[in-house]
Amino acid sequence: MTTRIIIARHGNTFKAGEEPRRVGARTDLPLVEEKRGRSVGKYLKKEGLIPDVVFAAPLKRTMQTASLAVEELGVNLTVNEDDSFTEIDYGPDEDKTEPEVAVRQGKLRALDRGDDIDLMSEEQLIEVGNEVLDAWNETATVPYGWDIDVDDIIKAWFTLANLASHKYKDKNVMVVSSNGIIRFSPYITGDFDEFAKEHEIKVTTGGVCIFEKEENDEHWTCKLWNEKPYKMFD
């Protein structure tokens, strides 16, 4: 028998054409659309992956996405709030646009390298800042000033994995969380570094990931990463 952890990222919090911002734990925006959340439920129903229990971070975007998915599944499930999976705090970059974030990160990286930032153009600062943000998306290396306890996030995923292995053995456990948290879930495979080499660890809004574990397995196996159900359903 197989125990599964199903992970979904919340839906969109910015409308098409609206400039996105770094929205973390301190910025509790609602969804601006329902399609991505509903598509998660439609996809899981189509694949016969009906959750036995659902957890979601206690933010509007995550709770709403989980509720929409459950509604589409057509099952009587309570969405359980779990603050272990609340999005990270982007520190000084919270609720800032991507160019603003890149400039600030670029200044700090340039200063670390001993560069004279007064001689650098904004374009140059953005280029350097994007290197910092690329490292976040490629290896989960935390950028300057972001308030993230990586060990706590990894511990939360292992705690969930342990809960699934025992209390929900041979069942499907679903979690709805955010980009900054989900990228650390592959630690439960036992080799995050190798996983990050083979996958883009940033999960899109409405994306779905699935980990499985058989009874005698030591680690979890990723069976699906960043599937995009919203592309499958009108």
N, C-alpha and C positions, 0 to 999 in steps of 0.2 A: 504493500500500500504506500501511497505517496502523500507527504505533507507539503503544502504549498504556501508560499507567501506571495501575495499579489500586491504590487505597489503601483499606485497611480499618482501622477502629478496633477494638481488642480488645473482648472481651465483658465481662460484668459481674463486678466484684470484691466486690460487696456483695449480700447476699440481700434479697429483697423484704421491706420493713418495717424493714430495718436502716438506721440513719442513715448516709448516705454521708459520706466525708471527702475532703479534698484529697490524693489519692494521687499522688505524683510519683516522681522517679527514685530516691529513697532508701527508698521503701516498696514492697517487691517482693511484692505479694499475688498469689496464684493466682486463677484463675477460680472462681466459685461455681456456674457453670452451663456447659453446652456448646452450648446452642441457638444462641446468636448467632454463634459461630464456625462451627458446622456450616452454618448458614443462609447464611453468606457463600459457602462452597463450593458449596452447592446452587444458589444464585443464579447464580454465575459459570458453572457447568456448564449450567444451563438456558439461559443467554444465549449459550453458545458462546464464552465468554471464558476460555479455558484459559491460565493463566500459563505462560510458558516459564522463568521464574526467580522465586523468592520470597525476599524479604528481610524480616526482622523484628527489632525492637529486642530486645536480650538480657535481657528481663524475663519472669517466668513468664507474666504475662497476655498478652503479645504473642506469645511463642513458642507457648504453648498454643493461642491463637486461630488462628495460622497453621497449626499442625499439624492442627487439627480441620478447617479449610477444605480443606487438601490431601487429607486422608483422604476427605472427601466428594467431592472432585473425581475421586478414583480414579486419580490419576496418580502416577508415581514421581518426586517432586520433593523435593530437600533444602531445608529451611528454613535460609537463611543468616543468621547473626547480623550485625547492622549497628548499632553503637552510635551512629551518626549520628542515628538516629531514636529514641533513648531519651527517655522523657518528661522534661519540664522539672523543675527543682527549685523547689518552692514556698517555699523559705526558711523563715521562722518559721511559715508557714501549713501546712507539710508535715504531713500526717496529722491535720489539725484539721477539726472539723465546719464546715459552711457558716456557721452563726451566729457561731462563734468567729472565722472568717476575716473575716466582714463587720464585726464589732465592731473588730477590729484595724485593718483597712483604713479604717474610718470614722473612727477616732481620728486616723490619720495624715492623711487628707484634710482633716478638720476643722482640725487644727493648721496645715496648709498654707494654709487659708483665713483663719486668724486667729481661729477660733472658740474659745470657752472650753469645753473638753470636760468640765470638771467640772460644767457646767450642763446637759449633754446626757444624756438618758435612754439606756438601752441600745437601745430601739426607734429613737431618732433616729440613734444611731451605726450601727445596722444599715442604716437607710435610706441614709445617706451612703455606707457601705461597699458597698452594692449598686450604687451609681452607678459605683464603681471597677470592680467585677466586671462590670457591664454593658458598660463600655468595653472590657474584655478580650474579651468575647464578640462585640462588634460591630466593633471595629477592631483587635484584638490589641494594645491598649495595655497594657503590662506594669504590673501592680499593684505597690505598695510592697513592696520587700524580696525579691521573687522573683528567684531566681538564673537569669536567662535571658540568653543571648547571642543576640539576635535575628538578627544578621548571620550567625552560624554556622549557625543553623537554616535560614535562607534559602539560604545557600551549599550546605548538604546537599541541599536539594531541587533546586537547579540542577545539582549534581554528578550526582545520580541522573538528571535529565532528559538531561544530556549522555551519560551511560552508556547510557541507553535509546536515544538517537538514533543512537549509533554501534555499540556492541557488540551491542545487542539491537534493531537497526533492523528494523521491520516485525514485531516480536514484542510479547508482553504481559509487562510487568514488574509484579510485585505487591509491595507494601510493607504490613506490618502495624505500626502505630504507635499513638500515643496522642493524646488530645484537644489537649494543649498544643502538640504538634508539627505535627499534620495541618493546623491552621488556617492555617499559613504556606505550605502547598503551592500555593495559588493565585497566589503570586508568579510561578510559571513561565508564567502567562498573559500577563505583561507589564503588567498593570494591576490590582494587588491592591486598590487603593482602590475602583475601580469594581466589582470582584467583591464586595467587602464590603458595598457599598451594596445589591446585588441578592440577596445570600444571607446566611443565618445561618451564620457561619463555624465555630461549634461543631458538631462531628459527634458524633452519639450513639454509645453503645457498640454495636458490631456494624454500624455504618454503613459504606457503601461509596461511594467517589468514583472517577470515571474521567476521566482526561485523555488526549486524543489529539493526534497530530501527523502531518501528511502530510510527505512528503519535502522540499518546498520552503517549508514554513511556517516563519516566524521564531519564533513562540511556540506554546505548547500551548493547546488549547481544552478547556474543561471540558464534558464531555458528560453527566456525572452527578455530583450532589453530595448527599451524605447520604441515599442510598437506604437503606431499612430492610428488608433481606431477611428478618429474623426475623418480620416481620408477614405474610410470604407463605407460610411453611412451618410446619406443626404439628410 
